[in-house]
Amino acid sequence: MAEPVSTRQQLRRAIARQARMTFFRRYQAGQLTPDTTSSTAELICSSLVQEDHFWQNGYVYVSAGEQERRIADFEASRKAIIPEYAFSPAPADSDFFEIFEIWPPSFIHDAINQANREGGQYYPDVVVDETIVLEEDKLEYALSGLAKQPLDLLQVWIENTGESKTGTADGGDSTYIQLETTQSLADVTADWWLSIYGGTGKGQLRQVGSVNDGLHRVLPSSAFATNPDSTSKYRLWDPTVQEEGWDDLSYFGTDVDEYPTELWLRSNYFSRRGLRVRLVYTHVPDDLSADSSETEVPLQYIMYKALSILHDQVVGDNRADRQKHNDLAEGYDRLARDYSSRMRRYIPARTVRMEGTTHTVWPSSPGNPMDW
């Protein structure tokens, strides 16, 4: 089951409620909708029933373009928020808006991202990647092309299969690979995988889209980035048929311990060429750049940590409130630390790496080194 996620919008509103901001105490939903009479010069909303100047010097956040504006004035008779400078685009009745005090939304977003990054040490994303294939005569694999940048590589596995076809292609283009006329494809289906492990286009992995057995062609589900030719060595296999599952490696290395960019294998696993490498690693959460952006770092931790950061920012604003904000910053920081100590996330066990040999004895096959 996947970890629960929170969006930037949910985090921003949770912080505003915890800080007891006026708008979020008055409007339970945490948002209102502009009237159709709104324009670039003003936001009209019939639900705003407060007196003149009530929202002045606050900050309005409009979902259209994720716009933030300081409020120059509020006119009660027309229920109009006058922004410090014009909206672009104009708020529409299909949008929503929120009003903030103390901190503008952009400051809250910055604090959310800082809390999210720091929370990565307690709640890192755990990524399972199976996009690398074992290539011919290659021991060093770049990790820079992965969907997520690894922080700490925990486990490396190599696929095992009992149903596969290998050979050297006769040619192809971006939409198909031409196999030898002696290669039967009658049993190959769209559940199979296709990789090129040697020659032109090596390193490419595609799921099978369709098969033309009469023409001895396999069509990938997505186009090849580099067209295969008569030097391309391929493997076709059914991932649902495996003799002994995936085998974990104890003998592998990386260029650095944190944020590695290279994976080093200690041996050429000739019988596994073309099969997938499974990497299990932690990843520092990405910054949340939009309201729909999600994080797996718990909402409670980010809310407490972000409020600590925000209150710490205003400690020096004036002497009268300095102690209050300092106490709040320290208090919320304690809450964040307490939450992280009580609710730390489970991380998969790290493989204990071994030195001194270039052969692997698989736990499931004692006595059989790989390069037989």
Secondary structure, DSSP 8 states (H G I E B T S, - for coil): -----EEHHHHHHHHHHHTT-HHHHH-TTS-B---TT--SS-EE-TT----TTTTTT-EEEETGGGEEEEEEEEETTTTEEEESS--SS---TTS-EEEE-SS-HHHHHHHHHHHHHHHTTTS-EEEEEEEEE--TT--EEE-TTSSS--SEEEEEEE---S-EEEEE--EEETTEEE--TT---TT--TT-EEEEEESTTTT-EEEEEEEETTTTEEEESS--SS---TT-EEEEE-TT--SS--EE-SSEEESSSSS--EEEESS--GGGTT-EEEEEEEE------STT-EE-S-HHHHHHHHHHHHHHHTTTS-HHHHHHHHHHHHHHHHHHHHHHHHS------------S-S--B-TTSTT-BTT-
